[in-house]
Amino acid sequence: MIKRIRSSLSAKVFMITAVLMAVCCSITYFCITQFAPYIYTHDFSAIDEELPFLVEELSHYTKEEVLLILEDYTGRIIEENDNEFVFNIFQSDSEELRQFNKNDTSRWCQLTFVDSPEEYIVFFSKNTEKESQVVEALQKAIPVLSVVIIAVSIVAAFFYTIYMTMPIKRISKISKQMATLDFSGLCTVQRIDEIGILADSLNDLSGKLSSALSELQSANKQLQADIDKERELERQRMDFFSAASHELKTPITIIKGQLQGMLYQVGRYKDRETYIAESLAVTNTLEKMVQELLTISRLDTMDYVCNKNEFDLSSLINECLSAHEDLFMQRELTVEIFISPMVFVLGDMRLLQKVLDNLLGNAVTYSPAGNHIFIKLWQNDNKAKLTIENTGVHIPDGDIPKLFEAFYRVDQSRNRQTGGTGLGLYIVKTILDLHGAEIKIENTGKGVIVSVQF
């Protein structure tokens, strides 16, 4: 029982309030019983003025006559003052006078009678019997007052406990929910005192913690996504360096073998002119690969910033087409051009020229002789869109998602006769990502189409 009371705020508030109410009522009762007799005024002023005249008049009577007159006179005085006073007459040498304090009585007057030489003292004093009656009445009311005190204490403690503990219970419930990271509940305490302020503060704290938790969860998700992205980038870097090492190793091995064969004049390598030309071609390929690796290294740095300016993309494409015109003729390719004039985009013109050169170079390189290349550029809703379609060739659907990976080549073109390094589309994708542009490669009924949207 004691343990339950100690663990329950309502029980403790109820017990403490009931005890305090009972103690307060008891103290009040005690004070009433102690101080009630002194609430009477006991105003002796009127008596003090009237008593000397009475004594003067009584001095002309005998003792027996005075007793009759005093009975009527004192009875009238006592009745007029609600029985608060008592008339006293003593011989002047009486010992009983010592029990009276002159501060608690009327004035004392000396009285003598015509038939007696003895002196008497007369005065009015407090009616102590009436005072004791008040105390006695209160003492008789103790049983009833005790029941009333207990009942009032219990009822007052009950309602006071409800008033004080109900909002605190709500606050405690909400705080328990908050401890479990559940911030959905609100403390509805319609009060403007300190408890109401506490409830409002708890609601504010709940809302702020909920927002902070949501932000923290979002930050954690973003951090995890960044970590995963960093791991993926690290994996791609490792794959890239591994592939780059492999790709660089092959031409270096070829050049080394040819040079050693020519140096020692082994077999067919005696024809130095032929193999020097082949070594030069391999060296050119190697040089191109190194340049593209340097380009990728520069683009992948964290602090690289594009020098973006608004320029006419239509003019840039026309210039690139003019530069590739001889290649088109050598490959016997028919180029059909549909370019809208004055299509402006915001970007680094030098980098975007490299994108166009790579895309047009791929279209020329992988299109069989006698086919067509369709080049279109137009603007719609403030977006520029470029498509380059070459006919007579298809890419396996499984290879399309891998085309933008470094050193990836479709199987049909891995014989190196085309001179490709496998980095062209990787560089194209990197540059377009820096410009916020999208690129997509798809098979069509005629061939392959590359779509770029700026």
The 8 nearest C-alpha neighbors of each residue, nearest first, counted from 0:
[[1, 3, 2, 4, 5, 6, 10, 7],
 [2, 0, 4, 3, 5, 6, 7, 10],
 [1, 3, 5, 0, 4, 6, 7, 10],
 [4, 2, 6, 0, 5, 1, 7, 10],
 [5, 3, 1, 7, 10, 6, 2, 11],
 [4, 6, 2, 3, 7, 1, 11, 8],
 [5, 7, 3, 4, 2, 8, 11, 10],
 [8, 6, 4, 10, 9, 5, 3, 11],
 [7, 9, 11, 10, 12, 6, 164, 5],
 [10, 8, 12, 7, 11, 13, 164, 160],
 [11, 9, 13, 4, 7, 8, 12, 14],
 [10, 12, 8, 14, 13, 9, 4, 15],
 [11, 13, 9, 15, 10, 14, 160, 16],
 [14, 12, 10, 156, 16, 11, 160, 15],
 [15, 13, 11, 17, 16, 12, 10, 18],
 [14, 16, 18, 12, 17, 13, 11, 19],
 [17, 15, 19, 156, 13, 18, 14, 12],
 [18, 16, 152, 20, 156, 14, 19, 15],
 [17, 19, 21, 15, 20, 16, 22, 14],
 [20, 18, 22, 16, 21, 17, 23, 15],
 [21, 19, 152, 23, 17, 18, 22, 16],
 [20, 22, 18, 24, 19, 23, 152, 148],
 [23, 21, 19, 25, 20, 24, 18, 26],
 [22, 24, 20, 26, 25, 21, 19, 27],
 [25, 23, 27, 21, 26, 22, 20, 28],
 [24, 26, 28, 22, 27, 23, 21, 29],
 [25, 27, 29, 23, 28, 24, 22, 30],
 [26, 28, 24, 30, 25, 29, 23, 31],
 [29, 27, 25, 31, 26, 30, 24, 32],
 [30, 28, 26, 32, 31, 27, 25, 33],
 [29, 31, 33, 27, 28, 32, 34, 26],
 [30, 32, 28, 35, 34, 29, 33, 27],
 [33, 31, 29, 30, 35, 134, 34, 28],
 [34, 32, 30, 31, 35, 29, 36, 134],
 [33, 35, 31, 37, 36, 32, 30, 38],
 [34, 36, 31, 37, 38, 32, 33, 133],
 [37, 35, 130, 34, 38, 39, 133, 33],
 [38, 36, 35, 39, 34, 40, 130, 33],
 [37, 39, 35, 36, 40, 34, 41, 130],
 [40, 38, 37, 41, 36, 83, 35, 42],
 [39, 41, 42, 38, 37, 83, 43, 80],
 [42, 40, 39, 43, 83, 125, 84, 103],
 [41, 43, 40, 44, 45, 46, 39, 105],
 [42, 44, 46, 105, 45, 47, 41, 104],
 [45, 43, 47, 46, 42, 48, 105, 49],
 [46, 44, 48, 47, 43, 49, 42, 50],
 [45, 47, 49, 43, 48, 44, 50, 105],
 [46, 48, 44, 45, 50, 49, 106, 105],
 [49, 47, 45, 46, 50, 44, 51, 52],
 [48, 50, 46, 47, 52, 51, 45, 53],
 [49, 51, 53, 52, 47, 46, 48, 54],
 [52, 50, 54, 53, 49, 55, 108, 48],
 [53, 51, 55, 54, 50, 49, 56, 48],
 [52, 54, 50, 56, 51, 55, 57, 49],
 [53, 55, 57, 51, 56, 52, 110, 58],
 [56, 54, 52, 58, 53, 57, 51, 59],
 [55, 57, 53, 54, 58, 59, 52, 60],
 [58, 56, 54, 59, 60, 55, 53, 65],
 [57, 59, 112, 55, 111, 56, 60, 54],
 [60, 58, 57, 56, 113, 112, 61, 55],
 [61, 59, 57, 58, 113, 64, 112, 65],
 [60, 62, 64, 112, 113, 114, 63, 65],
 [63, 61, 65, 64, 112, 66, 60, 114],
 [62, 64, 66, 65, 61, 67, 60, 68],
 [65, 63, 61, 67, 66, 62, 60, 68],
 [64, 66, 68, 62, 67, 63, 69, 60],
 [67, 65, 69, 63, 64, 68, 70, 62],
 [68, 66, 65, 70, 64, 69, 71, 63],
 [67, 69, 65, 70, 66, 71, 72, 64],
 [70, 68, 72, 66, 71, 67, 73, 65],
 [69, 71, 67, 68, 73, 72, 74, 66],
 [70, 72, 74, 69, 68, 73, 75, 67],
 [71, 73, 69, 75, 74, 70, 68, 76],
 [74, 72, 76, 75, 70, 69, 71, 77],
 [73, 75, 71, 77, 72, 76, 70, 78],
 [74, 76, 78, 72, 73, 77, 79, 71],
 [77, 75, 73, 79, 78, 74, 80, 72],
 [78, 76, 82, 74, 80, 79, 75, 84],
 [79, 77, 75, 81, 80, 76, 82, 74],
 [78, 80, 76, 77, 81, 75, 82, 74],
 [79, 81, 77, 78, 82, 83, 76, 84],
 [82, 80, 78, 83, 79, 77, 84, 76],
 [81, 83, 77, 80, 84, 78, 126, 79],
 [82, 84, 126, 81, 80, 125, 77, 41],
 [85, 83, 125, 126, 124, 82, 77, 123],
 [84, 86, 124, 123, 126, 125, 87, 77],
 [87, 85, 123, 122, 73, 124, 84, 88],
 [86, 88, 122, 121, 123, 85, 89, 124],
 [89, 87, 121, 120, 119, 122, 86, 90],
 [90, 88, 120, 119, 91, 93, 121, 87],
 [89, 91, 119, 93, 92, 120, 118, 88],
 [90, 92, 119, 120, 93, 118, 89, 109],
 [91, 93, 90, 94, 89, 96, 119, 118],
 [92, 94, 90, 95, 91, 96, 89, 97],
 [95, 93, 96, 97, 92, 98, 91, 90],
 [96, 94, 97, 93, 98, 89, 99, 92],
 [95, 97, 94, 98, 99, 93, 89, 91],
 [98, 96, 95, 99, 94, 100, 93, 101],
 [97, 99, 96, 95, 100, 94, 101, 93],
 [100, 98, 97, 96, 101, 103, 104, 95],
 [99, 101, 102, 103, 98, 104, 97, 96],
 [100, 102, 104, 103, 99, 105, 106, 107],
 [101, 103, 100, 104, 105, 99, 106, 124],
 [102, 104, 101, 100, 124, 125, 105, 99],
 [105, 103, 124, 101, 102, 123, 106, 100],
 [106, 104, 123, 43, 122, 47, 107, 124],
 [105, 107, 47, 122, 108, 104, 101, 123],
 [106, 108, 122, 121, 120, 105, 109, 101],
 [109, 107, 121, 120, 106, 110, 122, 51],
 [110, 108, 120, 119, 121, 118, 107, 111],
 [109, 111, 119, 118, 54, 120, 58, 108],
 [112, 110, 118, 58, 119, 117, 116, 113],
 [113, 111, 58, 115, 61, 114, 62, 60],
 [114, 112, 61, 115, 60, 59, 58, 111],
 [113, 115, 61, 112, 62, 116, 60, 111],
 [116, 114, 112, 117, 113, 111, 62, 61],
 [115, 117, 118, 111, 112, 114, 113, 119],
 [118, 116, 115, 111, 119, 90, 112, 91],
 [119, 117, 111, 110, 91, 90, 109, 116],
 [118, 120, 90, 110, 91, 89, 109, 111],
 [121, 119, 109, 89, 91, 88, 108, 90],
 [120, 122, 88, 108, 87, 107, 109, 119],
 [123, 121, 107, 87, 105, 86, 106, 108],
 [122, 124, 86, 105, 85, 104, 87, 84],
 [125, 123, 104, 85, 84, 105, 126, 86],
 [126, 124, 84, 127, 83, 85, 104, 41],
 [125, 127, 84, 83, 128, 85, 129, 124],
 [128, 126, 130, 129, 125, 131, 83, 36],
 [129, 127, 131, 130, 126, 132, 125, 133],
 [128, 130, 132, 127, 131, 126, 133, 83],
 [131, 129, 36, 127, 132, 133, 128, 134],
 [130, 132, 134, 128, 133, 129, 135, 127],
 [131, 133, 135, 129, 130, 134, 136, 128],
 [134, 132, 136, 130, 131, 135, 137, 129],
 [135, 133, 131, 137, 136, 132, 32, 138],
 [134, 136, 132, 138, 133, 137, 131, 139],
 [137, 135, 139, 133, 134, 138, 132, 140],
 [138, 136, 140, 134, 139, 135, 133, 141],
 [137, 139, 135, 141, 140, 136, 134, 32],
 [138, 140, 136, 137, 141, 135, 142, 143],
 [141, 139, 137, 138, 143, 142, 144, 136],
 [140, 142, 144, 138, 143, 139, 145, 137],
 [143, 141, 145, 144, 140, 146, 139, 138],
 [142, 144, 146, 145, 140, 141, 147, 148],
 [143, 145, 147, 141, 146, 142, 148, 140],
 [146, 144, 148, 142, 147, 143, 141, 149],
 [147, 145, 149, 143, 144, 148, 150, 142],
 [146, 148, 144, 150, 145, 149, 151, 143],
 [147, 149, 145, 151, 146, 150, 144, 152],
 [150, 148, 152, 146, 147, 151, 153, 145],
 [151, 149, 147, 153, 152, 148, 146, 154],
 [152, 150, 148, 154, 153, 149, 155, 147],
 [151, 153, 17, 20, 149, 155, 150, 154],
 [152, 154, 156, 150, 151, 155, 17, 157],
 [155, 153, 157, 151, 156, 152, 150, 158],
 [154, 156, 152, 158, 157, 153, 151, 159],
 [155, 157, 159, 153, 16, 17, 13, 154],
 [158, 156, 154, 160, 155, 159, 153, 13],
 [159, 157, 161, 160, 155, 156, 162, 154],
 [158, 160, 162, 156, 161, 157, 155, 163],
 [161, 159, 157, 163, 158, 162, 13, 164],
 [162, 160, 158, 159, 164, 165, 163, 157],
 [163, 161, 159, 160, 164, 158, 165, 166],
 [162, 164, 160, 161, 159, 165, 166, 167],
 [163, 165, 167, 161, 166, 160, 168, 162],
 [164, 166, 168, 167, 161, 163, 162, 169],
 [167, 165, 169, 168, 164, 188, 170, 163],
 [166, 168, 170, 164, 169, 165, 171, 163],
 [169, 167, 171, 165, 166, 170, 164, 172],
 [170, 168, 166, 172, 171, 167, 186, 173],
 [169, 171, 167, 173, 168, 172, 186, 174],
 [172, 170, 168, 174, 169, 173, 167, 175],
 [173, 171, 169, 175, 170, 174, 168, 176],
 [172, 174, 176, 170, 175, 171, 177, 169],
 [173, 175, 177, 171, 176, 172, 170, 178],
 [176, 174, 178, 172, 177, 173, 171, 179],
 [177, 175, 173, 181, 179, 178, 174, 172],
 [176, 178, 180, 174, 181, 179, 175, 182],
 [177, 179, 175, 176, 180, 174, 181, 173],
 [178, 180, 176, 177, 181, 175, 182, 174],
 [181, 179, 177, 178, 182, 176, 209, 212],
 [182, 180, 177, 176, 179, 183, 178, 184],
 [181, 183, 177, 205, 184, 209, 180, 176],
 [182, 184, 181, 185, 205, 176, 209, 177],
 [185, 183, 182, 173, 186, 181, 176, 205],
 [186, 184, 202, 187, 183, 173, 182, 205],
 [185, 187, 198, 188, 170, 169, 202, 173],
 [188, 186, 185, 189, 198, 169, 166, 199],
 [187, 189, 190, 186, 195, 166, 198, 169],
 [190, 188, 187, 195, 191, 166, 198, 186],
 [189, 191, 195, 188, 192, 194, 196, 193],
 [190, 192, 195, 196, 193, 189, 194, 188],
 [191, 193, 195, 194, 190, 196, 197, 189],
 [192, 194, 196, 195, 197, 191, 190, 198],
 [195, 193, 197, 196, 192, 198, 190, 166],
 [194, 196, 190, 191, 198, 192, 197, 193],
 [197, 195, 193, 199, 194, 198, 200, 192],
 [196, 198, 194, 200, 195, 199, 193, 201],
 [199, 197, 201, 195, 200, 196, 186, 194],
 [200, 198, 202, 196, 201, 197, 203, 195],
 [199, 201, 203, 197, 202, 198, 204, 196],
 [200, 202, 204, 198, 199, 203, 205, 197],
 [203, 201, 205, 199, 204, 200, 185, 206],
 [204, 202, 200, 206, 205, 201, 207, 199],
 [203, 205, 201, 207, 202, 206, 208, 200],
 [206, 204, 202, 208, 203, 207, 182, 209],
 [205, 207, 209, 203, 204, 208, 210, 202],
 [206, 208, 210, 204, 209, 205, 211, 203],
 [209, 207, 211, 205, 210, 206, 212, 204],
 [208, 210, 206, 212, 207, 211, 182, 205],
 [211, 209, 207, 213, 208, 212, 214, 206],
 [210, 212, 208, 214, 213, 209, 215, 207],
 [211, 213, 215, 209, 214, 210, 208, 216],
 [214, 212, 210, 216, 215, 211, 217, 209],
 [213, 215, 217, 211, 212, 216, 218, 210],
 [216, 214, 218, 212, 213, 217, 211, 219],
 [215, 217, 219, 213, 218, 214, 212, 220],
 [218, 216, 214, 220, 215, 219, 221, 213],
 [217, 219, 215, 221, 216, 220, 222, 214],
 [220, 218, 222, 216, 221, 217, 223, 215],
 [219, 221, 223, 217, 222, 218, 224, 216],
 [220, 222, 224, 218, 219, 223, 225, 217],
 [223, 221, 219, 225, 224, 220, 218, 226],
 [224, 222, 226, 220, 225, 221, 219, 227],
 [223, 225, 221, 227, 222, 226, 228, 220],
 [226, 224, 228, 222, 223, 227, 229, 221],
 [227, 225, 223, 229, 228, 224, 222, 230],
 [228, 226, 230, 224, 229, 225, 223, 231],
 [227, 229, 225, 231, 226, 230, 224, 232],
 [230, 228, 232, 226, 231, 227, 225, 233],
 [231, 229, 233, 227, 228, 232, 234, 226],
 [230, 232, 228, 234, 229, 233, 227, 235],
 [233, 231, 235, 229, 234, 230, 236, 228],
 [232, 234, 236, 230, 231, 235, 229, 237],
 [233, 235, 231, 237, 232, 236, 230, 238],
 [234, 236, 232, 238, 233, 237, 239, 231],
 [237, 235, 239, 233, 234, 238, 232, 240],
 [236, 238, 234, 240, 239, 235, 241, 233],
 [239, 237, 235, 241, 236, 240, 242, 234],
 [238, 240, 236, 242, 237, 241, 235, 243],
 [241, 239, 243, 237, 242, 238, 244, 236],
 [240, 242, 238, 244, 239, 243, 237, 245],
 [241, 243, 245, 239, 244, 240, 246, 238],
 [242, 244, 240, 246, 245, 241, 239, 247],
 [245, 243, 241, 247, 242, 246, 248, 240],
 [244, 246, 242, 248, 243, 247, 241, 249],
 [245, 247, 243, 248, 244, 249, 242, 250],
 [248, 246, 244, 245, 249, 243, 250, 251],
 [247, 249, 245, 251, 246, 250, 244, 252],
 [248, 250, 252, 251, 247, 246, 253, 245],
 [251, 249, 253, 252, 248, 247, 281, 254],
 [250, 252, 254, 248, 253, 249, 255, 247],
 [253, 251, 255, 249, 250, 254, 248, 256],
 [254, 252, 250, 256, 251, 255, 257, 249],
 [255, 253, 251, 257, 278, 256, 252, 258],
 [254, 256, 252, 258, 253, 257, 251, 259],
 [257, 255, 253, 259, 254, 258, 252, 260],
 [256, 258, 260, 254, 259, 255, 261, 253],
 [259, 257, 261, 255, 260, 256, 262, 254],
 [258, 260, 262, 256, 261, 257, 255, 263],
 [261, 259, 257, 265, 268, 263, 258, 262],
 [260, 262, 264, 268, 258, 259, 263, 269],
 [261, 263, 259, 260, 264, 258, 265, 268],
 [262, 264, 260, 265, 261, 259, 269, 268],
 [265, 263, 269, 261, 262, 260, 268, 266],
 [264, 266, 260, 268, 263, 269, 267, 261],
 [267, 265, 268, 269, 264, 260, 270, 261],
 [266, 268, 269, 270, 265, 264, 260, 261],
 [267, 269, 261, 270, 260, 266, 265, 264],
 [270, 268, 264, 267, 271, 261, 266, 265],
 [271, 269, 268, 272, 273, 267, 274, 261],
 [272, 270, 274, 269, 273, 275, 268, 261],
 [271, 273, 275, 274, 270, 276, 269, 277],
 [272, 274, 276, 271, 275, 270, 277, 268],
 [275, 273, 277, 276, 271, 272, 278, 257],
 [274, 276, 278, 272, 277, 273, 271, 279],
 [275, 277, 279, 274, 273, 278, 280, 272],
 [278, 276, 274, 280, 279, 275, 281, 273],
 [279, 277, 275, 281, 280, 276, 254, 274],
 [278, 280, 282, 276, 277, 281, 283, 275],
 [279, 281, 277, 283, 282, 278, 276, 284],
 [282, 280, 284, 278, 283, 279, 250, 285],
 [283, 281, 279, 285, 284, 280, 286, 278],
 [284, 282, 286, 280, 285, 281, 279, 287],
 [285, 283, 281, 287, 282, 286, 288, 280],
 [286, 284, 282, 288, 283, 287, 281, 289],
 [285, 287, 283, 289, 288, 284, 282, 290],
 [288, 286, 284, 290, 285, 289, 283, 291],
 [287, 289, 285, 291, 286, 290, 420, 292],
 [290, 288, 292, 286, 291, 287, 293, 285],
 [291, 289, 293, 287, 292, 288, 286, 294],
 [290, 292, 294, 288, 293, 289, 295, 287],
 [293, 291, 289, 295, 294, 290, 296, 288],
 [292, 294, 296, 290, 291, 295, 289, 297],
 [295, 293, 291, 297, 292, 296, 290, 298],
 [294, 296, 292, 298, 297, 293, 299, 291],
 [297, 295, 293, 299, 294, 298, 292, 300],
 [296, 298, 294, 295, 299, 300, 293, 303],
 [297, 299, 295, 296, 300, 294, 303, 429],
 [300, 298, 296, 297, 295, 301, 303, 429],
 [299, 301, 303, 302, 298, 297, 296, 295],
 [302, 300, 303, 299, 298, 304, 297, 296],
 [301, 303, 300, 304, 299, 298, 297, 305],
 [302, 304, 300, 301, 298, 305, 297, 299],
 [305, 303, 302, 306, 433, 298, 301, 307],
 [306, 304, 307, 347, 303, 433, 346, 434],
 [305, 307, 347, 304, 308, 346, 348, 349],
 [308, 306, 346, 347, 305, 345, 309, 348],
 [309, 307, 345, 346, 310, 347, 306, 348],
 [308, 310, 345, 344, 346, 343, 307, 311],
 [309, 311, 343, 344, 312, 308, 345, 348],
 [312, 310, 343, 313, 314, 342, 341, 315],
 [311, 313, 315, 314, 343, 342, 310, 316],
 [312, 314, 316, 311, 315, 342, 340, 341],
 [315, 313, 317, 312, 316, 311, 318, 341],
 [314, 316, 312, 318, 317, 313, 319, 311],
 [317, 315, 319, 313, 318, 314, 320, 312],
 [316, 318, 320, 314, 315, 319, 321, 313],
 [317, 319, 321, 315, 316, 320, 314, 322],
 [320, 318, 322, 316, 321, 317, 315, 323],
 [321, 319, 317, 323, 322, 318, 324, 316],
 [320, 322, 318, 324, 319, 323, 317, 325],
 [321, 323, 319, 320, 324, 318, 325, 326],
 [324, 322, 320, 326, 321, 325, 319, 327],
 [323, 325, 321, 327, 326, 322, 320, 328],
 [324, 326, 328, 327, 323, 329, 322, 321],
 [327, 325, 329, 323, 328, 324, 330, 363],
 [326, 328, 332, 324, 330, 325, 329, 331],
 [327, 329, 331, 325, 326, 330, 332, 324],
 [330, 328, 326, 331, 327, 325, 332, 368],
 [329, 331, 368, 327, 332, 328, 326, 363],
 [332, 330, 328, 369, 368, 329, 327, 333],
 [331, 333, 327, 369, 370, 330, 371, 368],
 [334, 332, 371, 372, 370, 335, 331, 369],
 [333, 335, 372, 371, 373, 332, 336, 374],
 [336, 334, 373, 372, 374, 333, 337, 371],
 [335, 337, 374, 373, 338, 375, 334, 372],
 [336, 338, 375, 374, 376, 339, 335, 373],
 [339, 337, 376, 375, 336, 340, 377, 313],
 [338, 340, 377, 376, 342, 337, 341, 313],
 [341, 339, 342, 313, 338, 314, 377, 311],
 [340, 342, 311, 343, 313, 339, 312, 314],
 [343, 341, 313, 311, 312, 340, 378, 339],
 [344, 342, 311, 310, 312, 341, 309, 345],
 [343, 345, 309, 310, 346, 312, 311, 342],
 [346, 344, 309, 308, 307, 310, 343, 347],
 [347, 345, 307, 308, 348, 344, 309, 434],
 [346, 348, 307, 306, 350, 349, 305, 351],
 [347, 349, 351, 350, 346, 352, 310, 307],
 [350, 348, 352, 347, 351, 353, 346, 354],
 [351, 349, 353, 352, 347, 348, 354, 430],
 [350, 352, 354, 348, 353, 349, 347, 355],
 [351, 353, 355, 349, 354, 350, 348, 356],
 [352, 354, 356, 350, 351, 355, 357, 349],
 [355, 353, 351, 427, 357, 352, 356, 358],
 [354, 356, 352, 358, 357, 353, 359, 351],
 [357, 355, 353, 359, 354, 358, 360, 352],
 [356, 358, 360, 354, 355, 359, 423, 361],
 [359, 357, 355, 361, 360, 356, 354, 362],
 [358, 360, 362, 356, 361, 357, 355, 363],
 [361, 359, 357, 363, 358, 362, 356, 364],
 [362, 360, 364, 358, 363, 359, 365, 357],
 [361, 363, 359, 360, 364, 365, 389, 366],
 [364, 362, 360, 361, 366, 365, 359, 327],
 [363, 365, 361, 362, 366, 360, 417, 367],
 [364, 366, 362, 363, 361, 367, 392, 412],
 [367, 365, 363, 364, 362, 389, 391, 392],
 [366, 368, 370, 391, 369, 365, 392, 330],
 [369, 367, 330, 331, 370, 332, 366, 329],
 [368, 370, 331, 332, 367, 371, 333, 330],
 [371, 369, 332, 368, 390, 367, 391, 333],
 [370, 372, 333, 390, 332, 334, 389, 373],
 [371, 373, 389, 334, 388, 333, 335, 390],
 [374, 372, 335, 388, 387, 334, 336, 389],
 [373, 375, 387, 336, 386, 337, 335, 372],
 [374, 376, 337, 386, 338, 385, 336, 373],
 [377, 375, 338, 385, 384, 339, 337, 386],
 [378, 376, 339, 384, 383, 338, 375, 379],
 [377, 379, 383, 382, 384, 381, 342, 380],
 [378, 380, 382, 381, 383, 377, 384, 342],
 [381, 379, 382, 378, 383, 377, 384, 453],
 [382, 380, 379, 378, 383, 453, 344, 343],
 [383, 381, 379, 380, 378, 453, 384, 452],
 [382, 384, 378, 453, 452, 377, 379, 381],
 [383, 385, 452, 377, 451, 376, 378, 453],
 [386, 384, 376, 451, 375, 450, 452, 383],
 [387, 385, 450, 375, 449, 374, 451, 388],
 [386, 388, 374, 449, 448, 373, 375, 389],
 [389, 387, 448, 373, 372, 447, 449, 386],
 [388, 390, 372, 447, 446, 362, 371, 366],
 [391, 389, 446, 445, 371, 392, 370, 447],
 [390, 392, 446, 370, 367, 366, 445, 389],
 [393, 391, 446, 390, 366, 447, 394, 365],
 [394, 392, 446, 447, 442, 395, 391, 443],
 [393, 395, 396, 399, 398, 442, 392, 447],
 [396, 394, 398, 397, 393, 399, 409, 442],
 [397, 395, 398, 399, 394, 400, 442, 441],
 [396, 398, 395, 399, 400, 401, 394, 402],
 [397, 399, 401, 395, 396, 400, 402, 409],
 [398, 400, 402, 401, 396, 397, 394, 395],
 [401, 399, 402, 398, 397, 403, 396, 404],
 [402, 400, 398, 399, 404, 403, 407, 397],
 [401, 403, 399, 404, 400, 407, 398, 424],
 [404, 402, 425, 424, 401, 405, 428, 400],
 [405, 403, 401, 402, 425, 407, 406, 424],
 [404, 406, 422, 425, 407, 421, 239, 403],
 [407, 421, 405, 422, 408, 420, 404, 242],
 [406, 408, 421, 405, 404, 402, 409, 401],
 [409, 407, 421, 413, 410, 406, 412, 402],
 [408, 410, 411, 412, 413, 398, 407, 394],
 [411, 409, 413, 412, 408, 414, 398, 407],
 [410, 412, 409, 413, 414, 408, 394, 365],
 [411, 413, 410, 414, 409, 408, 415, 417],
 [412, 414, 415, 410, 411, 408, 409, 416],
 [413, 415, 416, 412, 411, 417, 410, 418],
 [416, 414, 418, 417, 413, 419, 412, 420],
 [417, 415, 418, 414, 412, 413, 419, 364],
 [416, 418, 415, 419, 364, 412, 414, 365],
 [417, 419, 415, 416, 420, 284, 414, 281],
 [420, 418, 417, 421, 415, 423, 422, 416],
 [419, 421, 422, 288, 406, 418, 423, 284],
 [422, 420, 406, 407, 419, 408, 423, 405],
 [423, 421, 425, 405, 406, 420, 424, 426],
 [422, 424, 426, 425, 421, 357, 427, 420],
 [425, 423, 427, 403, 426, 422, 428, 402],
 [424, 426, 403, 422, 428, 423, 427, 405],
 [425, 427, 429, 423, 424, 428, 422, 430],
 [428, 426, 424, 354, 430, 425, 429, 431],
 [427, 429, 431, 425, 426, 430, 424, 432],
 [430, 428, 426, 432, 427, 431, 425, 433],
 [431, 429, 433, 427, 432, 428, 426, 434],
 [430, 432, 434, 436, 428, 433, 429, 435],
 [433, 431, 435, 429, 434, 430, 436, 428],
 [432, 434, 430, 431, 435, 429, 305, 436],
 [433, 435, 431, 432, 436, 346, 430, 453],
 [436, 434, 432, 433, 431, 437, 453, 430],
 [437, 435, 453, 431, 434, 452, 432, 438],
 [436, 438, 452, 451, 431, 453, 435, 439],
 [439, 437, 451, 450, 452, 436, 440, 449],
 [438, 440, 450, 449, 451, 441, 437, 448],
 [441, 439, 449, 448, 450, 399, 438, 442],
 [442, 440, 448, 447, 443, 449, 439, 399],
 [441, 443, 447, 446, 393, 448, 394, 444],
 [444, 442, 446, 445, 447, 441, 448, 393],
 [443, 445, 446, 442, 447, 390, 393, 391],
 [446, 444, 390, 443, 391, 447, 392, 389],
 [445, 447, 390, 392, 443, 391, 393, 389],
 [446, 448, 442, 388, 443, 389, 441, 393],
 [449, 447, 388, 441, 387, 440, 442, 450],
 [448, 450, 440, 387, 386, 439, 388, 441],
 [451, 449, 386, 439, 438, 385, 440, 448],
 [452, 450, 438, 385, 437, 384, 386, 453],
 [451, 453, 384, 437, 436, 383, 385, 438],
 [452, 436, 383, 382, 384, 451, 437, 435]]
